[in-house]
Amino acid sequence: MTSTTPASASSQATRAVAIRGMIISLAVNAAIPFLIYSALTKFTSISPFLALVASGIPSLSESLVGIVRRKRIDLLAGIVLTGIGVALIITALWGDLKIYLVRESFFTVTFGVALLLSLVLPRPIMFYIARHFVSGNDPTNVAHFNEFWQNERFRRSMRVMSAVWGIGLLLEAAIRISLVIVLSVEQFLAISPFVTSGIIVLLTIWTFSYGRTGRQRSSESLRRMAGEEQTASTTSATSTPTETTN
Protein backbone atom coordinates (compact mmCIF):
# COMPACT_ATOMS: atom_id res chain seq x y z
CA MET A 1 0.00 0.00 0.00
CA THR A 2 1.46 3.32 -1.06
CA SER A 3 1.09 6.50 0.94
CA THR A 4 0.69 9.95 -0.53
CA THR A 5 2.72 12.72 1.02
CA PRO A 6 1.23 16.21 1.36
CA ALA A 7 3.74 17.56 -1.16
CA SER A 8 2.85 14.93 -3.80
CA ALA A 9 -0.86 15.39 -3.14
CA SER A 10 -0.48 19.13 -3.63
CA SER A 11 1.48 18.58 -6.84
CA GLN A 12 -1.20 16.21 -8.19
CA ALA A 13 -3.94 18.70 -7.31
CA THR A 14 -2.06 21.52 -9.05
CA ARG A 15 -1.52 19.35 -12.12
CA ALA A 16 -5.21 18.40 -12.21
CA VAL A 17 -6.26 22.04 -11.99
CA ALA A 18 -3.85 22.97 -14.81
CA ILE A 19 -5.12 20.14 -17.05
CA ARG A 20 -8.75 21.03 -16.34
CA GLY A 21 -8.03 24.69 -17.11
CA MET A 22 -6.34 23.75 -20.39
CA ILE A 23 -9.28 21.56 -21.45
CA ILE A 24 -11.75 24.34 -20.65
CA SER A 25 -9.63 26.87 -22.52
CA LEU A 26 -9.41 24.67 -25.63
CA ALA A 27 -13.16 24.06 -25.50
CA VAL A 28 -13.98 27.77 -25.13
CA ASN A 29 -11.40 29.05 -27.60
CA ALA A 30 -11.29 26.22 -30.16
CA ALA A 31 -14.11 23.64 -30.16
CA ILE A 32 -17.08 25.93 -29.45
CA PRO A 33 -16.01 28.75 -31.85
CA PHE A 34 -15.43 26.15 -34.58
CA LEU A 35 -18.90 24.64 -34.05
CA ILE A 36 -20.56 28.07 -33.96
CA TYR A 37 -18.93 29.24 -37.18
CA SER A 38 -19.60 25.95 -38.99
CA ALA A 39 -23.24 25.84 -37.93
CA LEU A 40 -23.97 29.47 -38.81
CA THR A 41 -22.32 29.33 -42.24
CA LYS A 42 -23.80 25.96 -43.22
CA PHE A 43 -27.34 26.18 -41.82
CA THR A 44 -28.12 29.91 -41.93
CA SER A 45 -27.84 32.74 -44.41
CA ILE A 46 -25.76 34.87 -42.02
CA SER A 47 -22.69 36.51 -43.51
CA PRO A 48 -19.26 34.96 -42.83
CA PHE A 49 -18.19 38.10 -40.99
CA LEU A 50 -21.09 37.95 -38.52
CA ALA A 51 -20.56 34.21 -38.11
CA LEU A 52 -16.92 34.89 -37.29
CA VAL A 53 -17.90 37.57 -34.79
CA ALA A 54 -20.37 35.16 -33.19
CA SER A 55 -17.64 32.54 -32.88
CA GLY A 56 -15.71 34.98 -30.67
CA ILE A 57 -18.57 35.25 -28.14
CA PRO A 58 -17.36 32.31 -25.98
CA SER A 59 -13.88 33.83 -25.56
CA LEU A 60 -15.39 37.25 -24.87
CA SER A 61 -17.81 35.77 -22.32
CA GLU A 62 -15.02 33.90 -20.55
CA SER A 63 -13.03 37.13 -20.24
CA LEU A 64 -16.02 39.09 -18.93
CA VAL A 65 -16.81 36.39 -16.38
CA GLY A 66 -13.19 36.53 -15.21
CA ILE A 67 -13.41 40.31 -14.83
CA VAL A 68 -16.61 40.08 -12.79
CA ARG A 69 -15.22 37.28 -10.63
CA ARG A 70 -11.89 38.99 -9.89
CA LYS A 71 -13.34 42.53 -10.00
CA ARG A 72 -10.45 43.67 -12.17
CA ILE A 73 -9.09 43.17 -15.70
CA ASP A 74 -6.22 40.71 -15.67
CA LEU A 75 -3.58 40.29 -18.36
CA LEU A 76 -5.28 37.50 -20.32
CA ALA A 77 -8.67 39.21 -20.30
CA GLY A 78 -7.02 42.40 -21.49
CA ILE A 79 -5.42 40.54 -24.41
CA VAL A 80 -8.74 39.03 -25.51
CA LEU A 81 -10.79 42.21 -25.15
CA THR A 82 -8.18 44.41 -26.81
CA GLY A 83 -7.71 41.98 -29.68
CA ILE A 84 -11.45 41.64 -30.35
CA GLY A 85 -12.05 45.40 -30.14
CA VAL A 86 -9.20 46.35 -32.49
CA ALA A 87 -10.01 43.55 -34.94
CA LEU A 88 -13.70 44.48 -35.13
CA ILE A 89 -12.84 48.09 -35.96
CA ILE A 90 -10.24 47.19 -38.60
CA THR A 91 -12.37 44.43 -40.13
CA ALA A 92 -15.41 46.72 -40.33
CA LEU A 93 -13.31 49.34 -42.13
CA TRP A 94 -11.53 47.02 -44.58
CA GLY A 95 -14.02 44.13 -44.74
CA ASP A 96 -11.36 41.40 -44.65
CA LEU A 97 -12.19 38.35 -42.52
CA LYS A 98 -8.55 37.34 -42.28
CA ILE A 99 -7.79 40.50 -40.29
CA TYR A 100 -10.29 39.40 -37.65
CA LEU A 101 -8.75 35.93 -37.54
CA VAL A 102 -5.37 37.31 -36.48
CA ARG A 103 -6.83 39.68 -33.84
CA GLU A 104 -4.69 38.24 -31.02
CA SER A 105 -1.60 38.71 -33.19
CA PHE A 106 -2.09 42.48 -33.10
CA PHE A 107 -1.36 42.31 -29.40
CA THR A 108 1.29 39.58 -29.43
CA VAL A 109 3.37 41.40 -32.05
CA THR A 110 3.13 44.68 -30.15
CA PHE A 111 3.82 43.01 -26.81
CA GLY A 112 6.66 40.89 -28.18
CA VAL A 113 8.38 43.94 -29.65
CA ALA A 114 7.79 45.88 -26.41
CA LEU A 115 9.41 43.08 -24.40
CA LEU A 116 12.50 43.13 -26.59
CA LEU A 117 12.75 46.94 -26.58
CA SER A 118 12.38 47.00 -22.79
CA LEU A 119 15.74 45.23 -22.50
CA VAL A 120 17.43 48.61 -22.87
CA LEU A 121 15.31 50.16 -20.09
CA PRO A 122 16.36 50.21 -16.40
CA ARG A 123 13.80 47.45 -15.72
CA PRO A 124 12.37 45.17 -18.42
CA ILE A 125 8.63 44.61 -18.79
CA MET A 126 8.90 41.04 -17.44
CA PHE A 127 9.85 42.48 -14.05
CA TYR A 128 6.50 44.25 -13.79
CA ILE A 129 4.56 41.24 -15.08
CA ALA A 130 6.26 38.94 -12.55
CA ARG A 131 5.59 41.46 -9.79
CA HIS A 132 1.92 41.60 -10.79
CA PHE A 133 1.46 37.84 -10.49
CA VAL A 134 3.66 37.34 -7.42
CA SER A 135 2.56 40.31 -5.32
CA GLY A 136 -1.11 40.39 -6.24
CA ASN A 137 -0.93 44.21 -6.18
CA ASP A 138 -0.51 44.13 -2.39
CA PRO A 139 1.66 47.16 -1.41
CA THR A 140 3.70 45.15 1.11
CA ASN A 141 4.37 42.34 -1.36
CA VAL A 142 5.17 44.86 -4.09
CA ALA A 143 7.79 46.54 -1.89
CA HIS A 144 9.27 43.15 -0.98
CA PHE A 145 9.43 42.13 -4.65
CA ASN A 146 11.14 45.40 -5.59
CA GLU A 147 13.98 44.53 -3.22
CA PHE A 148 14.87 41.54 -5.41
CA TRP A 149 16.11 43.95 -8.07
CA GLN A 150 19.22 44.55 -5.96
CA ASN A 151 20.32 40.99 -6.80
CA GLU A 152 22.39 40.77 -10.00
CA ARG A 153 21.24 37.22 -10.77
CA PHE A 154 17.59 38.30 -10.45
CA ARG A 155 18.13 41.25 -12.79
CA ARG A 156 19.74 38.97 -15.37
CA SER A 157 16.89 36.44 -15.11
CA MET A 158 14.26 39.14 -15.73
CA ARG A 159 16.08 40.25 -18.87
CA VAL A 160 16.50 36.69 -20.14
CA MET A 161 12.78 36.01 -19.58
CA SER A 162 11.84 39.22 -21.39
CA ALA A 163 13.99 38.22 -24.37
CA VAL A 164 12.66 34.65 -24.55
CA TRP A 165 9.01 35.67 -24.21
CA GLY A 166 9.45 38.48 -26.74
CA ILE A 167 10.89 36.10 -29.33
CA GLY A 168 8.28 33.45 -28.49
CA LEU A 169 5.35 35.84 -28.94
CA LEU A 170 6.69 37.08 -32.27
CA LEU A 171 7.07 33.44 -33.38
CA GLU A 172 3.46 32.74 -32.34
CA ALA A 173 2.21 35.72 -34.33
CA ALA A 174 4.22 34.68 -37.40
CA ILE A 175 2.77 31.14 -37.26
CA ARG A 176 -0.81 32.43 -36.82
CA ILE A 177 -0.48 34.84 -39.76
CA SER A 178 0.96 32.04 -41.91
CA LEU A 179 -1.97 29.78 -40.98
CA VAL A 180 -4.47 32.51 -41.91
CA ILE A 181 -2.89 32.71 -45.37
CA VAL A 182 -2.84 28.97 -46.14
CA LEU A 183 -5.93 27.66 -44.30
CA SER A 184 -9.66 28.17 -44.63
CA VAL A 185 -11.56 29.95 -41.86
CA GLU A 186 -12.89 26.67 -40.44
CA GLN A 187 -9.46 25.03 -40.52
CA PHE A 188 -7.90 28.05 -38.85
CA LEU A 189 -10.50 28.12 -36.06
CA ALA A 190 -9.86 24.43 -35.39
CA ILE A 191 -6.06 24.51 -35.47
CA SER A 192 -4.81 27.93 -34.34
CA PRO A 193 -5.80 27.64 -30.64
CA PHE A 194 -3.62 24.54 -30.33
CA VAL A 195 -0.68 26.42 -31.85
CA THR A 196 -1.16 29.38 -29.53
CA SER A 197 -1.73 27.22 -26.45
CA GLY A 198 1.26 25.04 -27.33
CA ILE A 199 3.64 27.98 -27.59
CA ILE A 200 2.30 29.60 -24.40
CA VAL A 201 2.57 26.28 -22.53
CA LEU A 202 6.14 25.77 -23.73
CA LEU A 203 7.09 29.30 -22.69
CA THR A 204 5.43 28.82 -19.30
CA ILE A 205 7.17 25.48 -18.70
CA TRP A 206 10.50 27.03 -19.66
CA THR A 207 9.84 30.00 -17.34
CA PHE A 208 9.15 27.78 -14.33
CA SER A 209 12.13 25.56 -15.14
CA TYR A 210 14.42 28.56 -15.59
CA GLY A 211 13.14 30.13 -12.38
CA ARG A 212 13.61 26.89 -10.43
CA THR A 213 17.15 26.55 -11.74
CA GLY A 214 17.89 30.14 -10.77
CA ARG A 215 16.56 29.60 -7.25
CA GLN A 216 18.69 26.47 -6.88
CA ARG A 217 21.80 28.32 -8.01
CA SER A 218 21.03 31.18 -5.62
CA SER A 219 20.61 28.72 -2.74
CA GLU A 220 23.90 27.02 -3.61
CA SER A 221 25.62 30.41 -3.80
CA LEU A 222 24.25 31.40 -0.40
CA ARG A 223 25.35 28.09 1.12
CA ARG A 224 28.81 28.49 -0.39
CA MET A 225 29.11 32.03 0.95
CA ALA A 226 27.95 30.88 4.37
CA GLY A 227 30.54 28.08 4.31
CA GLU A 228 33.30 30.49 3.30
CA GLU A 229 32.34 32.87 6.12
CA GLN A 230 32.31 30.01 8.61
CA THR A 231 35.71 28.83 7.39
CA ALA A 232 37.09 32.35 7.63
CA SER A 233 35.77 32.82 11.17
CA THR A 234 37.17 29.43 12.23
CA THR A 235 40.58 30.27 10.75
CA SER A 236 40.55 33.63 12.50
CA ALA A 237 39.62 32.04 15.81
CA THR A 238 42.42 29.43 15.61
CA SER A 239 45.06 31.94 14.53
CA THR A 240 44.36 34.44 17.33
CA PRO A 241 45.95 32.37 20.21
CA THR A 242 49.06 31.79 18.10
CA GLU A 243 49.50 35.49 17.46
CA THR A 244 49.01 36.19 21.17
CA THR A 245 51.65 33.61 22.20
CA ASN A 246 54.20 35.11 19.81
C-alpha positions in Angstrom: 0.0 0.0 0.0 1.5 3.3 -1.1 1.1 6.5 0.9 0.7 10.0 -0.5 2.7 12.7 1.0 1.2 16.2 1.4 3.7 17.6 -1.2 2.9 14.9 -3.8 -0.9 15.4 -3.1 -0.5 19.1 -3.6 1.5 18.6 -6.8 -1.2 16.2 -8.2 -3.9 18.7 -7.3 -2.1 21.5 -9.0 -1.5 19.3 -12.1 -5.2 18.4 -12.2 -6.3 22.0 -12.0 -3.8 23.0 -14.8 -5.1 20.1 -17.1 -8.7 21.0 -16.3 -8.0 24.7 -17.1 -6.3 23.7 -20.4 -9.3 21.6 -21.4 -11.8 24.3 -20.7 -9.6 26.9 -22.5 -9.4 24.7 -25.6 -13.2 24.1 -25.5 -14.0 27.8 -25.1 -11.4 29.0 -27.6 -11.3 26.2 -30.2 -14.1 23.6 -30.2 -17.1 25.9 -29.4 -16.0 28.7 -31.9 -15.4 26.2 -34.6 -18.9 24.6 -34.1 -20.6 28.1 -34.0 -18.9 29.2 -37.2 -19.6 26.0 -39.0 -23.2 25.8 -37.9 -24.0 29.5 -38.8 -22.3 29.3 -42.2 -23.8 26.0 -43.2 -27.3 26.2 -41.8 -28.1 29.9 -41.9 -27.8 32.7 -44.4 -25.8 34.9 -42.0 -22.7 36.5 -43.5 -19.3 35.0 -42.8 -18.2 38.1 -41.0 -21.1 37.9 -38.5 -20.6 34.2 -38.1 -16.9 34.9 -37.3 -17.9 37.6 -34.8 -20.4 35.2 -33.2 -17.6 32.5 -32.9 -15.7 35.0 -30.7 -18.6 35.3 -28.1 -17.4 32.3 -26.0 -13.9 33.8 -25.6 -15.4 37.2 -24.9 -17.8 35.8 -22.3 -15.0 33.9 -20.6 -13.0 37.1 -20.2 -16.0 39.1 -18.9 -16.8 36.4 -16.4 -13.2 36.5 -15.2 -13.4 40.3 -14.8 -16.6 40.1 -12.8 -15.2 37.3 -10.6 -11.9 39.0 -9.9 -13.3 42.5 -10.0 -10.4 43.7 -12.2 -9.1 43.2 -15.7 -6.2 40.7 -15.7 -3.6 40.3 -18.4 -5.3 37.5 -20.3 -8.7 39.2 -20.3 -7.0 42.4 -21.5 -5.4 40.5 -24.4 -8.7 39.0 -25.5 -10.8 42.2 -25.2 -8.2 44.4 -26.8 -7.7 42.0 -29.7 -11.5 41.6 -30.3 -12.1 45.4 -30.1 -9.2 46.3 -32.5 -10.0 43.6 -34.9 -13.7 44.5 -35.1 -12.8 48.1 -36.0 -10.2 47.2 -38.6 -12.4 44.4 -40.1 -15.4 46.7 -40.3 -13.3 49.3 -42.1 -11.5 47.0 -44.6 -14.0 44.1 -44.7 -11.4 41.4 -44.6 -12.2 38.4 -42.5 -8.6 37.3 -42.3 -7.8 40.5 -40.3 -10.3 39.4 -37.6 -8.7 35.9 -37.5 -5.4 37.3 -36.5 -6.8 39.7 -33.8 -4.7 38.2 -31.0 -1.6 38.7 -33.2 -2.1 42.5 -33.1 -1.4 42.3 -29.4 1.3 39.6 -29.4 3.4 41.4 -32.1 3.1 44.7 -30.1 3.8 43.0 -26.8 6.7 40.9 -28.2 8.4 43.9 -29.7 7.8 45.9 -26.4 9.4 43.1 -24.4 12.5 43.1 -26.6 12.7 46.9 -26.6 12.4 47.0 -22.8 15.7 45.2 -22.5 17.4 48.6 -22.9 15.3 50.2 -20.1 16.4 50.2 -16.4 13.8 47.4 -15.7 12.4 45.2 -18.4 8.6 44.6 -18.8 8.9 41.0 -17.4 9.8 42.5 -14.0 6.5 44.3 -13.8 4.6 41.2 -15.1 6.3 38.9 -12.6 5.6 41.5 -9.8 1.9 41.6 -10.8 1.5 37.8 -10.5 3.7 37.3 -7.4 2.6 40.3 -5.3 -1.1 40.4 -6.2 -0.9 44.2 -6.2 -0.5 44.1 -2.4 1.7 47.2 -1.4 3.7 45.1 1.1 4.4 42.3 -1.4 5.2 44.9 -4.1 7.8 46.5 -1.9 9.3 43.2 -1.0 9.4 42.1 -4.7 11.1 45.4 -5.6 14.0 44.5 -3.2 14.9 41.5 -5.4 16.1 44.0 -8.1 19.2 44.5 -6.0 20.3 41.0 -6.8 22.4 40.8 -10.0 21.2 37.2 -10.8 17.6 38.3 -10.4 18.1 41.3 -12.8 19.7 39.0 -15.4 16.9 36.4 -15.1 14.3 39.1 -15.7 16.1 40.3 -18.9 16.5 36.7 -20.1 12.8 36.0 -19.6 11.8 39.2 -21.4 14.0 38.2 -24.4 12.7 34.7 -24.6 9.0 35.7 -24.2 9.5 38.5 -26.7 10.9 36.1 -29.3 8.3 33.4 -28.5 5.3 35.8 -28.9 6.7 37.1 -32.3 7.1 33.4 -33.4 3.5 32.7 -32.3 2.2 35.7 -34.3 4.2 34.7 -37.4 2.8 31.1 -37.3 -0.8 32.4 -36.8 -0.5 34.8 -39.8 1.0 32.0 -41.9 -2.0 29.8 -41.0 -4.5 32.5 -41.9 -2.9 32.7 -45.4 -2.8 29.0 -46.1 -5.9 27.7 -44.3 -9.7 28.2 -44.6 -11.6 29.9 -41.9 -12.9 26.7 -40.4 -9.5 25.0 -40.5 -7.9 28.1 -38.9 -10.5 28.1 -36.1 -9.9 24.4 -35.4 -6.1 24.5 -35.5 -4.8 27.9 -34.3 -5.8 27.6 -30.6 -3.6 24.5 -30.3 -0.7 26.4 -31.8 -1.2 29.4 -29.5 -1.7 27.2 -26.5 1.3 25.0 -27.3 3.6 28.0 -27.6 2.3 29.6 -24.4 2.6 26.3 -22.5 6.1 25.8 -23.7 7.1 29.3 -22.7 5.4 28.8 -19.3 7.2 25.5 -18.7 10.5 27.0 -19.7 9.8 30.0 -17.3 9.1 27.8 -14.3 12.1 25.6 -15.1 14.4 28.6 -15.6 13.1 30.1 -12.4 13.6 26.9 -10.4 17.2 26.5 -11.7 17.9 30.1 -10.8 16.6 29.6 -7.3 18.7 26.5 -6.9 21.8 28.3 -8.0 21.0 31.2 -5.6 20.6 28.7 -2.7 23.9 27.0 -3.6 25.6 30.4 -3.8 24.2 31.4 -0.4 25.4 28.1 1.1 28.8 28.5 -0.4 29.1 32.0 1.0 28.0 30.9 4.4 30.5 28.1 4.3 33.3 30.5 3.3 32.3 32.9 6.1 32.3 30.0 8.6 35.7 28.8 7.4 37.1 32.4 7.6 35.8 32.8 11.2 37.2 29.4 12.2 40.6 30.3 10.7 40.6 33.6 12.5 39.6 32.0 15.8 42.4 29.4 15.6 45.1 31.9 14.5 44.4 34.4 17.3 45.9 32.4 20.2 49.1 31.8 18.1 49.5 35.5 17.5 49.0 36.2 21.2 51.7 33.6 22.2 54.2 35.1 19.8 
